[in-house]
Amino acid sequence: MKRLFLSISLLVLSKFSAQTWATEDQYIQKFAKYAVEEMEKYKIPASITLAQGLLETGGGQSRLAQEGKNHFGIKCKEDWTGRTMKHTDDAPNECFRVYDDPRQSYEDHSIFLSTRKYYANLFKLDMKDYRAWATGLKKAGYATNPRYASILITKIEKYKLYEYDNTNSNEVLYAVLKMYPDLKDDRTFMAQLEPSKAIRKVKDPVTVEVPYKQTSYAQQQKRVERIKTKAEILNSILIKSHPNDGLKYIIIPEDTDVKFIASKFKVSESRLMKWNELENETLKKNDIVFLESKNSTGNTATYKVVSGEDMHDIAQKFGIKLHKLYAKNRMDEGQQPSAGQLIYLIDKKPRN
C-alpha cells in the first residue's frame, strides 16, 4: 500500500513539475513588461534589456537580484546616493546599488546607458537590430567577457525575445501569453488581463502635496488637479540626445528645482549645478538641463543672438561650457551680448 501511495505521489509530482517553467522562462514572464516600458521611454530594445537581465541575475536567482533588487549589476559609482550592499564581483566586497523595487533597477539601467557618453553610438542603431546592439554594448566596454555579445544574442534567439521589440506596454502581456500559452491556467497572470480585458498596467498614482489654503471646495479641487497634472508632467521627462556630440539633456516641462531632477535621474545636485553653471536651484519651464558635462566647443560655427538671450542661454542651447564661450568671443565673464551680435561657437572670434 505504501509503495502504491509513493508511486501515485511521484506521478502527481512529476506531472506538476512538467507544468512548471524553467527559471529563465519565469523571469521573462515577470519582467518582459518592464523591459517594454523602458524601450518606450529610452529607445533601448526590450530584447537586449531582458537578455541582460537574464544573464546578470541567472534568471532572477542571483544574490544581487534577490537581496538588492539589482538586476543589472550596476555598481555604486561616485554619483550614487541610495542604499548599497557589498558583493564580490570583479574584486572582493565591491559596492553595488540597492533598489526598493526591480522596476527602479530597470529604469536605472536605462538611465545608465542613455546618460553615459561611451554608449551614445548605441542610440544611433536600429532599435530592432538586437545583434548590432549586443555587439555595440561589448564594443563600448559594458562587460569584460569577450563572448558577451554572442551570449546575449543566443539568449534572445533561444527565447525569441525579439518578439518583445515589436510590441508595446499596452500589449506586452498578450505577447507573453502568446509565447507561453499555458499561462492561461495561471490565475495570478490572468488576473492582470481580467479587469477590463485589457492589459494596460495602471501606473502608481502620483502622490502630490497640496498646500492648505482656505477656499471653496471647487477651487481646491481645481488646485489639486493642477498640481497633480504638474507632477505627472514632471515624471514623464525624457532624456534627449544633443546635436553637439550626443550630449544627454532634458527640457524642463514645468517649473521645478534641481533637487527633483537630481533625484529622478540619479545625479548629484552639485554636479547638475556645476555642469549647467546654475546660480540657484530654481528651474523654469523650457530650461535646458544637461545630465553630463558640456563640451568646450559647439557643433556649428556661429550664432546670431536673438533679443532677450544672454550668454548662459546660448551656452545651454549649444551645449558649450559658459567660460569657454566667453573666451571664444573675447568677452569678460558676466558681459552680455546685444541682439544680432554674432557669437563664435567653434573658433575664437577674430581680432578687430
C-alpha positions in Angstrom: 0.0 0.0 0.0 2.8 2.3 0.9 4.5 1.5 -2.4 1.3 2.3 -4.3 0.9 5.6 -2.5 4.5 6.5 -3.2 4.1 5.7 -6.9 1.0 7.8 -7.1 2.7 10.7 -5.3 5.7 10.6 -7.6 3.3 10.5 -10.7 1.5 13.6 -9.3 4.8 15.4 -8.6 6.2 14.6 -12.0 3.1 15.9 -13.6 3.2 19.1 -11.5 6.9 19.6 -12.3 6.2 19.2 -16.0 3.8 22.1 -15.9 6.2 24.5 -14.1 8.5 26.8 -16.0 12.3 26.9 -16.1 13.7 29.8 -14.1 14.6 31.9 -17.1 11.1 31.4 -18.6 9.6 32.7 -15.3 11.9 35.6 -15.4 10.7 36.6 -18.8 7.1 36.3 -17.9 7.6 38.5 -14.9 9.8 41.2 -16.3 9.1 41.5 -20.0 6.6 44.3 -19.3 9.3 46.3 -17.5 11.7 45.9 -20.5 9.0 47.1 -22.9 8.1 50.1 -20.8 11.8 51.1 -20.8 12.0 50.6 -24.5 9.2 53.1 -25.0 10.8 55.6 -22.7 14.5 55.3 -23.6 14.6 53.6 -27.0 16.6 50.6 -25.8 15.4 47.3 -27.4 13.4 45.2 -24.9 15.1 42.1 -26.1 18.5 43.5 -25.1 17.3 44.6 -21.7 15.7 41.2 -21.0 18.7 39.3 -22.2 21.0 41.4 -20.0 18.6 40.9 -17.0 18.6 37.1 -17.6 22.3 36.9 -17.8 23.2 39.2 -14.9 20.7 37.6 -12.5 21.0 34.0 -13.5 17.3 34.1 -14.3 16.5 36.1 -11.2 18.4 33.8 -8.8 21.5 36.0 -8.1 22.1 37.4 -4.6 22.2 41.0 -6.1 18.7 40.5 -7.6 17.1 38.8 -4.6 18.6 40.9 -1.8 19.3 44.2 -3.6 16.6 44.1 -6.4 19.7 44.9 -8.6 19.1 43.2 -11.9 21.9 44.6 -14.0 24.9 44.5 -11.6 25.2 48.3 -11.6 27.9 49.4 -9.1 27.6 52.4 -6.8 29.8 54.8 -8.8 30.6 58.2 -7.3 27.1 59.7 -8.0 25.0 57.1 -6.2 23.4 58.4 -3.0 21.0 55.5 -2.4 21.3 52.3 -0.4 24.2 49.9 -1.1 25.4 46.4 -0.5 28.8 44.6 -0.7 29.2 41.8 -3.2 32.2 40.1 -4.7 32.3 40.5 -8.5 35.5 41.6 -10.3 37.0 42.2 -6.8 36.0 41.3 -3.2 33.4 43.3 -1.5 32.6 45.8 -4.2 29.8 48.3 -3.7 26.5 47.7 -5.6 23.3 49.8 -5.8 20.3 48.6 -3.8 16.7 49.3 -5.0 13.3 49.2 -3.4 11.8 47.6 -6.4 13.0 45.8 -9.6 11.3 48.4 -11.7 13.7 51.0 -10.3 16.6 48.8 -11.3 15.2 48.6 -14.9 14.9 52.3 -15.2 18.3 52.9 -13.6 19.8 50.6 -16.2 18.1 52.7 -19.0 19.4 55.9 -17.4 22.9 54.4 -17.0 23.1 53.6 -20.8 21.4 56.7 -22.0 23.4 59.3 -20.0 27.0 58.0 -20.5 28.9 59.2 -23.5 30.6 55.9 -24.3 27.2 54.3 -25.0 26.0 57.2 -27.2 26.6 55.4 -30.5 24.2 52.6 -29.4 21.3 55.1 -29.8 22.2 55.6 -33.5 21.4 51.9 -34.2 18.2 50.5 -35.4 16.2 49.7 -32.3 15.1 46.4 -33.7 18.6 45.3 -34.6 19.4 43.3 -31.4 22.6 41.9 -32.9 24.0 45.3 -33.5 23.1 46.4 -30.0 24.7 43.3 -28.4 27.9 43.9 -30.4 27.8 47.6 -29.6 27.5 47.0 -25.9 30.5 44.8 -25.9 32.5 47.3 -28.0 31.6 50.1 -25.6 33.0 48.2 -22.7 29.8 47.2 -20.9 31.2 43.8 -20.0 34.7 42.2 -19.9 33.6 38.8 -21.1 34.8 38.5 -24.7 31.8 36.4 -25.6 29.3 38.9 -24.1 27.7 39.8 -27.4 27.2 36.2 -28.5 25.8 35.2 -25.1 23.2 37.9 -25.4 22.3 37.0 -28.9 22.0 33.3 -28.0 19.5 34.1 -25.2 17.5 36.5 -27.4 17.2 33.8 -30.1 16.6 30.9 -27.7 13.7 32.6 -26.0 12.5 34.7 -29.1 13.0 37.9 -27.0 13.0 39.9 -30.3 9.2 39.5 -30.3 9.1 42.0 -27.4 10.8 44.6 -29.7 7.6 44.5 -31.8 5.1 45.2 -29.0 4.2 48.0 -26.7 3.2 48.4 -23.0 -0.5 48.0 -23.8 0.0 44.6 -25.5 3.1 43.1 -23.9 1.2 40.7 -21.7 -0.6 39.3 -24.7 2.8 38.8 -26.3 3.9 36.9 -23.2 0.7 34.8 -23.3 1.3 34.0 -27.0 4.8 32.8 -26.1 3.6 30.8 -23.1 0.0 29.6 -23.9 -0.2 27.5 -20.7 -0.3 30.8 -18.7 -4.0 30.8 -19.4 -4.2 28.4 -16.4 -2.2 30.8 -14.2 -4.7 32.8 -12.2 -2.1 35.3 -11.0 -1.0 36.1 -14.5 -4.5 36.1 -16.0 -5.7 38.5 -13.2 -3.6 41.1 -14.9 -5.7 40.7 -18.0 -9.1 40.4 -16.5 -10.4 43.8 -15.1 -11.2 45.3 -18.5 -9.9 42.6 -20.8 -7.1 45.0 -21.4 -3.6 44.7 -20.1 -2.5 48.3 -19.7 -0.8 48.4 -16.4 -2.2 51.0 -14.1 0.6 53.3 -13.1 1.2 54.0 -9.5 -0.8 57.1 -8.7 1.2 60.3 -8.4 1.5 61.5 -4.8 1.1 65.2 -4.6 1.2 67.6 -1.7 -1.4 70.3 -1.8 -0.7 73.3 0.5 -3.7 74.1 2.5 -5.5 77.3 1.6 -8.9 78.4 2.9 -11.1 78.4 -0.2 -14.2 76.8 -1.7 -14.2 73.0 -2.3 -14.5 73.5 -6.1 -11.4 75.9 -6.1 -9.4 73.5 -4.0 -10.3 70.6 -6.4 -9.0 72.6 -9.3 -5.8 73.3 -7.4 -5.4 69.5 -6.7 -5.8 68.7 -10.4 -3.4 71.4 -11.4 -0.7 70.2 -9.0 -1.4 66.6 -9.9 -1.0 67.4 -13.6 2.2 69.2 -13.0 3.6 66.2 -11.1 2.6 63.8 -13.9 4.2 66.0 -16.5 7.5 66.2 -14.5 7.5 62.4 -14.0 7.3 62.0 -17.8 10.5 63.8 -18.7 12.5 62.0 -21.4 16.3 62.2 -22.0 17.3 63.7 -25.3 20.5 63.5 -27.3 22.0 66.9 -28.2 23.4 67.6 -31.7 26.6 68.6 -30.1 28.3 65.2 -29.9 25.2 63.4 -28.4 25.3 65.1 -25.0 22.4 63.9 -22.9 20.0 66.7 -21.8 16.4 67.3 -20.9 14.0 70.2 -21.3 12.1 71.2 -18.2 8.4 70.9 -18.9 7.2 72.7 -15.8 8.8 74.8 -13.1 10.7 72.7 -10.6 14.1 72.6 -8.9 17.4 70.9 -9.1 16.7 68.5 -6.2 13.8 66.9 -8.1 15.8 66.4 -11.3 18.8 65.1 -9.4 16.6 62.5 -7.6 14.8 61.5 -10.8 17.9 61.0 -12.9 20.2 59.7 -10.1 22.7 62.6 -10.4 24.0 64.6 -7.5 22.7 68.2 -7.1 26.2 69.6 -7.0 27.1 68.0 -10.4 23.9 69.4 -12.0 24.7 72.8 -10.7 28.2 72.7 -12.0 27.5 71.1 -15.4 24.8 73.7 -16.1 26.5 76.7 -14.4 23.4 77.4 -12.3 23.4 80.2 -9.7 20.4 78.8 -7.8 18.3 75.6 -7.6 15.2 77.0 -9.4 14.5 75.6 -12.8 11.9 77.2 -15.1 9.7 75.7 -17.8 11.7 75.2 -21.1 15.1 75.4 -19.3 17.7 73.1 -20.9 19.5 70.9 -18.3 22.4 68.8 -19.2 22.9 65.4 -17.4 26.7 65.4 -18.1 29.4 67.9 -18.5 29.1 70.2 -21.6 31.7 70.4 -24.4 34.4 73.0 -24.9 33.2 73.8 -28.4 30.0 73.8 -30.4 28.8 71.9 -33.4 28.1 74.9 -35.6 30.5 77.8 -36.4 28.5 80.9 -35.3 25.1 82.0 -34.0 23.3 85.4 -34.2 21.9 86.5 -30.9 18.1 86.8 -30.5 16.7 89.6 -28.5 16.4 88.7 -24.8 19.1 86.0 -24.9 22.1 86.0 -22.6 25.4 84.1 -22.7 24.1 81.4 -20.4 21.1 80.8 -22.7 23.4 80.4 -25.7 25.8 78.1 -23.7 22.8 75.9 -22.8 21.4 76.0 -26.3 24.6 74.7 -27.9 26.0 72.6 -25.1 29.1 74.7 -24.5 30.8 75.4 -21.2 30.0 79.1 -20.4 33.6 80.1 -19.6 34.7 78.7 -22.9 32.0 80.6 -24.7 33.2 83.8 -23.1 36.8 83.1 -24.0 36.0 82.3 -27.7 34.2 85.6 -28.1 36.8 87.7 -26.2 34.2 88.8 -23.7 34.5 89.4 -19.9 32.6 86.9 -17.8 29.2 88.4 -16.9 29.2 90.6 -20.0 26.0 90.1 -22.1 25.6 90.2 -25.9 23.4 92.5 -27.8 20.6 91.4 -30.2 22.0 90.5 -33.6 25.6 90.0 -32.3 27.5 87.2 -33.9 28.7 84.6 -31.3 31.5 82.3 -32.2 31.0 78.7 -31.1 33.9 76.7 -32.5 36.8 79.0 -33.3 37.9 82.1 -31.5 36.5 85.4 -32.6 38.9 87.2 -34.9 40.6 90.3 -33.5 39.3 93.6 -35.0 
